[in-house]
């Protein structure tokens, strides 16, 4: 099984890391129920929706995949930063 390498995502300095609002409950991975670990990795790479990332994190926690949890956290942090920058320019995403 191939684990996602931290180099697959943009490296961040520890001092720049933001806190994540809340971690999902590992028992509530409804939208990703039935995924195997390989499908989970693929979904993590493709996910753009913050809510889906929370569900994927719950599934990663169920599989004990700390590497995926870390990748999801860092992607969530980057998404939050992007949203903050968009708000600075008074732009809103199309969601």
Secondary structure, 3 states (H helix, E strand, C coil): CCCCCHHHCCCCCHHHCCCCCCCCCCCCCHHHCCCCHHHHHHHHHHCCCHHHHHHHHHHHHHHCCHHHHHHHHHHHHHHHHHHHHHHHCCCCCCC
